[in-house]
Amino acid sequence: MQEAGYYHKLSENSVRCNLCPHQCIISEGKPGLCRVRSYQNGMLISNNYGKLSAIAVDPVEKKPLYHFYPGENILSIGSVGCNMHCTNCQNQNISQCIGISAEQTNSYTQKELAAMIRNKSIQLLAFTYNEPIVFYEFIYDFATRFQPGGTECVMVTNGYIMQEPLKRLLPYIDAFNVDLKSYSNTFYKKITGATLKPVLQTIETILKSHKLIEITYLVIPGLNDDPKEFRKLAEFLGKIAGRSQVLHLSRYFPGYKMKLPPTPLTILQELREIAREELDFVYIGNTGEEFDTNTYCPGCDKMLISRNYYHTTITGMTGNRCSSCGTEIHGKFRNND
C-alpha cells in the first residue's frame, strides 16, 4: 500500500483529502470522489499508485500540444480514476472505473517506467487518458527520483487541484494541456461535478511559473457555445497570457451519458474567429474532417508548421523564430536550422 499525500485526520474513522478542491471527507474503507484514494488502517491510500491502464506512443499533437516539439512522438501513460464526473467523458471506463479498478490494472515501478522510456528512445512522456492529478504521488516520485535525463514530462489535465500540491509539482512538469470546459460555474457544477474558479487559478499559476501551457476547449452545442460567454473566456486568456496563448477548440461527439448531436462545424468556426480577436494561435481539432491546423506567423502570415492530420513538418522556422520576418513564436521547438 502506498500512503497518499495531502490529507489530515478528522477522527479515528475519517480523514479529509486536500489534494483537490473537493476536499473529500473519507471514512474507513471508503474511497473519495476520485474512486482511487481511500482511507485504510489509519492512512489515506493511493490505490492506483504505479497502476497503468494504458501505454501508447502517440504524436505529441494528439495530446493536443502544437507548440511543444511539434512532429515528435510522446510516450503516453494513464491510470484509472478522475476527480470530475463529466457526463460527456470519452474515457469513462478508466476515469470512472466502470468495469475496471486499480487492482485490475498492471503494476509498474518508476524504474520500469524509466527503462521503458530509454528502450523506446523517446524524450517526451505524457500523463494522460485518465486524470493525472489523482495519480499525483506516482508522478511526483517518478519526476523527482527516476526520470531519465533529457526526458520532458507533460500533464494532460482538468486542472482541478489545490495550489499547494500544484506548486510542489510544477518544477518537474515541462508542459501542460489544461481542459478548460467552460467559462460558467453553472456548467461546471452540472456537467462535471466540480467548480470553475480552481481551474482558472491552476491556469494562472502555471503561467506564472513560465511553463508551457496549451488550453483545450471542448465545444458542446447548447451548453458552452454561447458566443458572449466564450468571448469572456478568450478575453480572460488574452489578459493573463497574451496573444501567444495556444487554444484548441475541440469538436464534441456523443458519449457516456450525453447524447447531444456532434458540434456543427459552423459553431467551431464562429468561436475561432471570436478567439482570434484575442489570441494568435487558435486551432480546431477532433472534427473527423480535414481542417486547416497549420501554424502561421502572426507577423507576416507565413506558414511555419504544416499539419496533415498527425503528419507534421516545420517549414518556416529557424529555432523559435519565423525564418522570414524573425517574429518569435512561443513554445518549444527542436533546432531546425
N, C-alpha and C positions, 0 to 999 in steps of 0.2 A: 504493500500500500504506500502511496506517495502522499505525504501531507501537502495540502494546498496552502497557499499564502493568502494574506489579506482577509482575515476573519478575526472575530473575537467572541469569546464565550458570553452567553447571556445567562446560562444556568448550567446545571449538570446535564441537562437533556436538550439543550439547543444552543446554536451559535448564529451570529449574523455574518453573512459573507459580504465583504467590502470590495470585491473585485469590480463589479459593475453597478450602475445606479439602481438596479432593482433592490440591492441590499437585502437579499432574501434572509428570512429567519428560517433556519433549517433544523428540524427536530431529529433526534436519534434515529438512524436507519432510513431517513428520508433524503431525497435529492432536492436541489434548488430548481428554479425555473429552467435552468440550462440543461437539466437532466444528467449532468456529469460531475457535479460537485455534491458530495453527500457527507453527512455527519455520522461517523462511526467510531466507537470506542474512545470518545472524548476528543476526536480530531476532525477537522474538515478535510476530506479526502478528495484528491483529483482522480476520479475513476478512469479518465481517458489518458492519463499520463503515459506517453510512449505508444499509444494505441492508434494505428493508422488504418483508415478505411479506404484510402485511395492514394495511389502513387502514379504519376504520369509525367512524361516530358512534353511540354507544350511550347508553342511560340509565345514569347513574352507579351505579344499583342493580345493574346487570348485572355489576359487577366482582367480587364484590359489595361495595358500600360503602353503608350505610344511614344513617350519621350524618355524611356528608360531602356537604354541599349536596344533600340529597335532592330529587328531582324534576328535576334539571338533566341536560343532556347532556354527554358527555365524548368527546373525540376519542381513539380507541384505536388504537395502532400496535403492530405486532410485527415481529420479525425472524425469524431461524432460530437453532437451537441451544439446548441446555439442559445444565446440569451435574448433572442427575439423569436416571435412565433408568427411570421408573415404568412398571411393566408394565400399568397401567390408564390410561395417558395418553390424554387426549381430543384432543390436538393433535399426535399423534405425527409427522405428516408434516413439520411445520415444526420441532418440538422435537428430533426425532431425525434430521432431514434425510433423510427417506425419500422419494426421488424428487425432492427439491429441495435445492439447495445455495445458499450465499450468492451465488455467481456467477450464479444463475438468477433472482434477485430484482431488483426495481427499486432504483436508487440515488437517494438524496435527500441534499441538503446540509442543514445546520442552518438556513440562510437560507430554503431552500424549505419546510422544516417550519414555521418561524415564519410564513411568508407564508400557508401553508395554515390555520394556526390563526386568523390575522387574517381571512382570507377567509370562514371559516365562522362567525365571530363567536362562538367558543366560548372559555370561560375555563379549561377543565379539560382536561388531557392525561394519558392513561394509557399507560404502557409495559407491555404485556401480551401475551397469546396464547402467545408462547414465553417463555423465562426471561430477564427483562431484565438479570439480573446479567451474563450473557455478552454483553450489548450495552453494557457499562459505559462504555467510552470515548466512544461517541457520546452517551449520556445525559449524562455529565458535561460534555462540551464544549457541548452544547446548553443545558443548565441554567445554565452559568456565563457563556455568551457571547451566546446568541441568543434566549433565552426571552423572548417578548413580555411587556411589563409587564402585571401582573394575572393572568397565566396561572399556575395552580397544577398541579403535577405529582404524579402517582400512580405507584407501582410495585406491580404485582400479581406477587408473587414467592414462591419457595420458601424464601427466607431463607438459602440456603446460600452464605455469603460470609465472607471473613476480616474481622476487626474493623477493620483499618486502612483498607481501601477503603470499607467501610461508613461509618465515621465521617467520611471525607472527602466522601462524597456526601450525607450526612444534611442539611446545611444547605439543600440545593437541592430536596429532595423534601418535599412537604407532607402526603402521606398514603400509607399502605401497607395492602395486604391481604396478609397472610402466610399461606400454605398450610401449616398445621401438620398433618402427615399422620398422626401417631400419637404416643403418649407412650412408645413402645417402640423402643429402639435396634435390636432384632432385626428389627422390621418395617421400619425404615428401610434396614437393610443388605440385606434380602431383596427388598423391593418397589421401592426407589428407587435402590439402589446407593450411598447416602450414609449419614450418621450423624445422630443426633438432637441432640446437645449443641450444635453450632454454630447450629442453627436456634433453640434456646431462647436462646442468647446474643444472636442477632440481635434477637429479640423484646424482650429486656430492654434492649438498647442503644437501640432505637427508643423504648421507653417512657421511658427516662431523658432522651432528647432532647426529650421533650414533643411529639413529632409524633403526629398521629392514626394509630392502627393498629387495624384490624379483623382478626380471625382467621377463617379458613375451615378447617373440619374435614370432609373427605370421609369419610363413614361407609361402610366396606366390610364386608359381612356375613361374620362368621367370622374377620376379620383384625384389625380395630381397633375392634370394637364391644363389647368386654368392659366391663361396667358398672364393675367395680372399677378397671380401668386408666383408663377415661375419667374417673372421679371424681378421680383423681390429676391428670389434665390440667386439669380445671376448678378444682381447688384451687390448682394452680400459677398459673393465670391470675388467680384471685381474689387470691392473695397478692401478686403482683408488680404488678398493675394495678388492683385494687379492683373493686367491683361494677359500675362503669360500663363495663367492658371489653365490647365487642361480639364475639359469637361466632356464626358462621354454620355450621349443620350442613347439609351438602350431601349429597343422595342420590346414591349411586353407580349407574351403569349400565354394562353390559359394554362393553369397548372395548379396542383394541390387543391385547395378549396375554392379558388377563384376561377370562374368560368366566363368572364367577360371576353368579348372577341379581341383579336390582336389589335394593337395600336395602329391606326391609319397612318400611312407614311406622310400624309399631308400635315398631320399634327407634329410629327417629329421635325419636319422641315420648318414649320412655323416657329417652333420653340428654338430651333437652331438659330434662326435669324434674330430672335429676341436676345439670345445669349451672346451672339456676336457683337451686339452693341457694347458689351462689357468685356468680352474675352476674345482673344485672337485664335485660340485653338479649341474648336468645338466639333466633335466627331459624332456621327450617327452610326450605331452598330447594332448587331443582333437582328438585322432586318430579314434575313432569309433571302435577300435580293442584293444585287450588286449596287454599291453606293460609293460615292467618292469619299474615300477615307485617307486621301493623301494629305501630307503636311506641306503647307505653303508658307513662304516667308512673309511675315506681316509688314516688312519694309518695302519689298519690291514685287511680291506675289510670285516669285519663282518657286517651282516645285522643289522641295527639299528631300522629301521621303515619299516614295511611291509604294502603295499597298494594293495588292490584288488578293483579296481575302487575307490569308495569313502569309502570303509571299511578300516580303518587304525588302526594298532596296533604297539605300541612301544615295541620292543622285546629285544633290546640290549643296553639300555642306563641307566645310573644312573645319575639323574639330567640332565645336558647337556654334559655328557661325555660318551664315549664308555665304556661299562662295562668290555670289555676285555683288551684294551690297554690304556685307560684313555685319549685318544685324545678328546680335547674339540670340540664340534660341535656348530657352530654359529647359534643362533636362540633363541626362547623362548619355553620352554618345561615345562609342569607341573611336579612336583616332582613324579617320578615313581619308587622310591627305593623299 
